Amino acid sequence: MKFLNLTNSILFVGLMSIGVAAQAQQWYHVELIVFEVLNPSDNEQSPTFTLQDPAPLSVGMANKVIQPAENKNLGDIAQRLRNSAGYRVVSHQSWQQAVGNRNRAQAVAIESERVKGQVRFHIATYLHANLDLWLQDGVRSVESDSFHTLSQPRLVELRRIRSRQVHYFDHPRFGAILQLIPVSTPDQVLSNMTGPETYSLPTEGEATTAE
């Protein structure tokens, strides 16, 4: 009888652990626009630098924690920026990823000809976004069709955000617009899973404690 009680206790703890893991990760559709300010009030030169720790994830990667996705929600905002004489869209990217607690957060690399950096998301009662982006500010050579970087204005900000809302991150030389929308867990990810962990989505407006 004692052996059965011990076995039941172990099974109960195991199931509780799986349940905590299931609640710790939520899937979101992430959409990010980065745009340049064409006539900035701040013309101070910024030093060039290289990120010391490369991000383990990248846009376009497909695995158990990230999947590629199409731009679909911020198209009107991107078009208005393109139509404006004061701004230039330099990056518009989307993907879907699992977001968990701070300890499990993995950075996603953001890379194009004009934008470098990474973004990271985690849940600590509420959803948080951590952006570290820099603009490749320079000139293009007509002869070689190459871009020469002169400076790298940097935008670094950690902020609590809400899903579905559009969030603006400001810098004198450029800006970023971000939106995260809860989505169902991709079927491809579920079919490739080998462990017991599953994913669930919180009720809209409900805080999910992950720490």
N, C-alpha and C positions, 0 to 999 in steps of 0.2 A: 504493500500500500504506500509506504514511504517513497519507494522507487517511482511509482506512478505519479505521486504528488510532485516529486522533483522533476519528472519528465514534463508534466503539464505546466509547471512553472517556467521551465526553459522554453517551451513552445510559446507560452504567453509573452515572455520577454522578447522572443524573436519576432513575433507578430507585431508587437508594439514598436519595435525598432523599424520594421518595414513600413508601418503606418507613418512614423515620424519622417522617414526618408521620402515617402510619397508626398507628404505635405510640404517638404522642404524645397521642392522643385516645381516651378510653374513654367509653362511655355508661353512665349510672347512673339508677336510679329514686330520686329524692330525696323523703323525707317528713319534714316538720318540724312539731312541735307546740310551741306557746308557751303557757304557763299562768301565771296570776297567783297569788301567795301571798296569801291573804286576811287572815292575821294575822301580818304580818311583824314580826320583831324589830327591824328597822331602819325607822324612820318618818321618817328625814331627807328633806327635800324636795330634789329634783334639778332643776336648771335646764332649761328648754325650749331646744331647738336645732333647727336644720335641717341635713340632710346636704348638704354643699357640692357633691359630684359625684353626680348622679343615676345609678342603675344602668342600664346599657344593656338589660338583660333583665328580664322580669317573669313571674310565675306566670300561666299561661294563654296566653302568647305561643307561636306556632308558626312555627319557621323551621329553619334547618340546624343549629342548636346547642341548641335547647330545644324541648320539646313538652309540652303539657298531659297530666296523668295524674290518676287517681283515687286517693284515700286507700284503702290496702288492707292495709298491714302493721302499722300502729301503732294500729288501731282499739280493741283491747282496752285498751291503755295509756291512750288518750284517754278511754275510758269509765270506767276506774277513777278517773281524775282528776276527771271530772264527778260521780262518786258520792261523792267525798271532800268533807268539810265544810271542808277547809283550802285547797282549790285551785279555780281556775276556768279552764277552757280558753278562751283568747281568740283562738287561731288554730290551724288544722290544715290544712295545705296540702301538695300533692304535685305533682311535675313530673318530667320526664326531661330530662337534658341531657348534652352531651359535656363531659368534663373533660380538660384538657390540662395543659401545663406552666405555671409561674407567670406567665411573660410573656404567655400567651394567655388567662389566666383573666379571665372577665367576671362582674361582680356581678349577682346576681338580686335584684330589689326584693321585699321582704316588706312588704305594706301591708294593713291592715284598720283598723277603727275604733279598736282598742286597741293595735295593734302597728305600728311603722314600722321601717324599716331595710333591711339587705341582707345576703346571704350570698354567699360566694365559695369555690370549690373549685379545687384544683390538685394535680398529681402531681409530687413531687420525690423520686424513689425510692419514697416512700410517699404515700398519699392524705392531704391536709390540708384542714381546714375552717376558714374565717375568718368568724366571726359578728359583726355589728355591729347590734344590735337595741335598741330602746327602747320601754318601755311607756308608753302614753298614760294617765297616772294622773290622774283627775279625777272630775267629777260629771256626771250626765245631768240636763238640764232637762226636767221633765215637761211643761211648757207648750209648749215648742218642739220637744221630742223630739230635742234635739241634745246632743252630748257636749262639755263644756268641759274642756280640758286644764289641769291645775294644775301638774304636774311630769312629767318624763320620765326615770325610772330607766333607766340604760343598761347593756347587757351587751356587752362587747367581748372576744373571745377567739379566738386562733389556736391550733389544736391538730392534731396528727397523729391520724388516725382509721383504723379498719379497716372495709372494706366488710362489710356484713351485720350488724355489731354495732350495738347501740343505744347512743347516746352522750348523756350528760346534761351540760348546761351550766348552771351554778348562778349565782344572783344573789339577794341578800336579799329582793328584791321580786317577782321572777318567775324563771322558768326555761325552758329549751328542751330538747327531746328530738329527736334527729336520727338518721336511718338512711339510708345509701346502699347500694343493691343493684345489682350489675352486671346489665345487660339487653342484649338484642340491639339492634342499631342499628335504629331505626324505619324501616320500608319507605318511608314518605312522605318522610323526609329523604333517603334514598338516591336516590329517583326524582327529587328536585328538585335534586340536586347537578349542578353544571356543571363542576367542576374534577376533577382526577385523584385528590384525596384520598379515602381510604377509612378505615373505622373497624374496629377489632378489639378483642376483649375479652381481658384477661389470664387466665391460669389462676388459679383461686381460691387465694389465699395466696401468689401469685407477685408479687414487687415489680416494678413497671414503671418503669424509669428514663426520665424525660422531660426532663432537663436535662443 
